[in-house]
C-alpha cells in the first residue's frame, strides 16, 4: 500500500530518531513507514525539484512514507542538512561533490599519479567513472554518506550566449569569450563567485575577467539574459532554456568542468535501515539521458509551466517505474 506523503515547507527542527526493527521483509518496510519518514531534500532549481519529486514517488511506490524538504538552497545548505540528519537524501552531482564539497581539483583526480586512496583515470575507465568512484569513496569515508547509481545524463556547467551574439562576435569556445570578457556581464547563481568551479575556475583556467557578475536566483538567470541585463549566462547542459531560447553553449576547450552526473546521496544509517531505497531509486539512473532531462526541465520552465510534481509523475508512469 502506498502511503500518502507529507508536504513539509521547512527543515525539521528535531533530529532523526534511532529506529530499532526486529522483523524482516515487508514487515520491515511497513514498520519504517509507520515510524520515521524518509526525508527527501533538493536544491533550489528546476532539475533538482523534478528529481526530488521522482525520488519521493519511487519511494512511495515501494511502500515507504516520505517527507519533502525541497528548495533548500545551494549545495552548502543541502549538504549540511544531510550531514546533520535533517534530511536523509537528496540529488547531488558528481562534479559538485568533487570540487565543491570535497575540494578536490579535477586535474588531481584524473592525473597519472592518483591521489592517495582514489583511483586514477586508467585504461578502460572514463573520467566520469573516476570522478564517481572518488566521490563515492570519499563521501563514505568522511561523512558516512552513500552515492547510489549515477544518472546517464551529464549536467555539466557551461557558458551560454545568444546565437546572434555568438555569430556577431565569432565566438565558439570559452577561450574565444575570454578575449572580450572584460566588456561583458555574466548572470549566474549567487554561489558562482565563491565556487572553485565557478568564477575562480574561469579566472585560473582562462584568465577570464568579466566586467561584472549579476548574481540572481537560479530560476531567473535566463530571464536576465533575455532582458539584455547580461550577455553571458552560467548554464547547465540539460537546461531546457538552452534549446528553448536558441542559445549557444560554448565549448569548454580547456576542460575546466568535470562530469556532473547526478545520483541520490543517502545517509548510510538510513540506507542500512531501509535497503529497499537503493532498489527503488537505482532503476531511474539509466532512464535519464541528457535529451530526456532537458525535455523534462523545459516542460517546467518553458511556456507550458507545468509543476515539477506533475512532470515527474507522468515520466515515471510512462517508463513503468511507478504504478498508475
N, C-alpha and C positions, 0 to 999 in steps of 0.2 A: 504494500500500500504506500503510495506517495504522500508524504506529509507536506502540507502547505507550509511554505517558508515564511519566516518572519522578516518584515522590512524594518531595517534599523538605519536611522539617518546619521548617527554619530557613533564614535568608538565607545564601546562599553567600558565602564569605569572599573568593573570588577574583574579580577584575573580568572583564567580558566581553571576550574576545579579539577582535582585529580579524580579520574573515574576508574573504579575497580570493577572489572567484569569477570564473572566466573564462567559464564556459558560460552558456547561456540556457535558458529554458523549463523542462521537467520536470527536466532535469539540475540546473538551478539550485536547485530546491527540494530535490531529493534530497541535494545537497551540503550545503545548510544543515541538513537533518535529521540528517545524519551528523556534522555539526560541533557548533556550539554550539546547544543547545536554546533555544526561546523561553521565557523565564521570566515566568510569569504570577503577579501578586500580587492580593491582595484585602484589604479591611479586615476588621474582626472582628465582623461581624453577618450575619444570615441572608441578606439580599438580596445582599450582596457575595459571599458564599460561593457562592450559586446562580449569579450572573453569572460569577464566576471559573471555575466548572465548565463553564458554557456556552462561554466563550471557549476553554478548553482542548479541549473536544470538537470545536468547529468547526475549530480549527487542526489538530488531529489528522486530522480528516476531509479536510483539504486537503493532508495528507501531511507535515506538519511535526511535529517532535519538540518536546514541551513539558515544562517542569518546573513544579510547583505550589509557590507560595510564599504560600499563603492564610493568612488570620487574622493578618495582620501587626500589627494595632493600628489606631490612628486615622489621620486624614488626614496629619498631620505625618510619621508613620513611613513611610506608603506613598509620599508624595511624595518624601521624602528618599531612599528606596530606588530610586525610579525615576530621579531625577536622578543618583544615584551609579552607575547601571548595574547595581545588584544585582538589579533586575527589569527587564523590557522593556516591560511594560504592566500596567495594572490598571483596574478600572471607577471612574470618578470622576463627580461630579455637578456640573453647570454652576454652580449657586448656590454650592457649596462652593469650587470653583475660583476663582470671582469674589471672594467675600468673605473666605474663609479663606486661600487660597494667595496670591492677588494683592492682597488687602487693599483691594479697590475697593468702596465702598458702592453698593448697588443704585440709589439715587437719583441717583448721579453718572452712571451708565451710561444711565439712561432719561430724563435731563433734556433739556430743549430745546437746551441748549448742550452738545454732546458733549465728552467728554474727548479730548484730542489723540490722534489715531491710532486712535480707536474710533468705531463708528457710533452715531448717535442712534436712538432708537426712533421712526422716522418713519412716515408713512402707508404702510399695507400691510405693515408689519413688526411682528411681535409682540414683546413684552418677552422671551419665551423665545428668539426668533431673535436678538435683540440681545445677550442675555447669552451665547449660544453663540458668536456671532461675536467678541465681546470676549475671551472666554477662549481661543478658538482662536488669535486673533491674538497675544495677549499671551504665551501659553504657548510659541508658536513663537519669538517674539522673545526672551523672557527665558530659556527653558530648552531650546529646540530640541526641544520635545515637540509631538506632533500629536494633535488630537482627531478621532476618526473620527465617523461619523454618530450623532447623538443619538437616544435612545430616544423612543418615542411617549409613554411614561409620565413623569409629573412627580411624583417622590417628595419633595414639599416637606415641610419641617418643620412641625410643628403642636403645639398643646397639646390633650391629650385628658383627659377626666374620665369617671367612670362616669355612665351615663344617669340613674340615680336621684339622684346628686349634682347634675347639671345641672338636673333637674326641680325638686328641692328648693330650689335657690338661684336659679332663674330665669336660668341662665347660657347664653348662646348665642354670645357673642363673647369675644375676649381682653380687650377693654375692660371687659366685664362682670366677668370674673375678676379684673382688676386691682384692682377696688374692695375685694375681700376677700382678696387675695393675702397680706397680712401675717399672716393666721391659718393659712396653708396651707403644706404641704411639697410640693415638686416632686421627682420622681425623674427623673434624666437621666444620660446617659453622662458620664464623668469630664471630658471636654474642654468640657462645656457652659458652665462658669463663665468660661473664658478666650476662647471664640469670640465674634467680633463679631456673629455671627448667633445667639448663644446668650443667656445671662443679660444681658450688657451691652446687646444689642439690645432685649430686653424692657424693660430699665430706661429706655433712651433713648427708645424709641417709645411705651411705655405707662406709664412711671412706675411700673413694677411692682416691688415688693419682697416676696419670699417670706419666710416665717418661717424656712425652712431649705431647703437643697438636699441631697438624698440622691444622692450620686454612686456609680454602680454600673456594671458591665459592661453593654454594650447588650443582651445576651441576657436579662437578668433584670429589666429595667425594669418589665415588665408584671406580673411576679410580685409585686414590691414594691407595686404599686398594688392588685392583687387581695388582698394580705395587709393592706391598710389601713395600710401604713407611710408612705404619701403619699396626697394627694388629687388630684394632678395629675401627668401623665407627659408628658415630651417625646416626641412620637410622630413617625412619618413616615407620610405619607398612604397608602403602599402596604403598611404593616404588616398582616399577616394578623390580628393580635390585635385590631385596631380593630373589625372586624365580628365576629370570633370571640368577643370578650368583651363585645359590645354597648356599646362606648364611644362617646362623642360627641366629634367633632373640632370645636373652637371656631373660629369664623370669625376669620381674621387681618384684622380690619376696618381696620387702619391700614397694611396691606401691608408688614410687616416683612420677610418672607421672599421672596426671588426664586425663579424657577423652578429646579427641581432635576432636569433631565433627565440621564440617565446616558449615558456614552459611554466606549468604550475609549480611554485616553490612552496613546500609544505613543512610545517613543524614536524620533526621526527616523532615526538611523543604523540601527536595527533594521528600520524600515519600508522604508528605501531598499534594504537588503539582501534584504528579503522582501516585495515589493509584494503578494504574494498574501494577506497578513494582512488588508488592507482588504477585499478581495473576499470573504474568508471570514467576517468579522465584521459588515460593514455590513448584510447582509440580516436580521440579528437585530433591528435597531432598530425597524422598523415592527411587528414581531410582539408587542412588549412594551408593552401598554397598562396603564393603572392597574389595571383589573379583573384582567387576566391576572397581573400581577406580584404583586398582593395574594393571589390564589389560590395561586400557587406558594409564596409565603412561608408561607402558612397550612399547606400540606402538610408543611412542616418544623417549624413552631412549634406547630401545633395538635395534637390528640390522636393523629394518625397517626404523628407524629415520624419522618417519612421523612428519609433522608440527602439533603443538597443535591445530591450527585452523581447520585443516582437520579432526583430531581425534574428536574434539568437534562437528563439524557439522555432521559427519557420525553417531555418537552416538545419537544425538538429533533427527535426521531423523529416525533412526531405532526405537526409542522409541515413535515416533509420536508426539514429543514435539514441532517440528517446521515443516513447510511445505517444500516440496522439492524445 
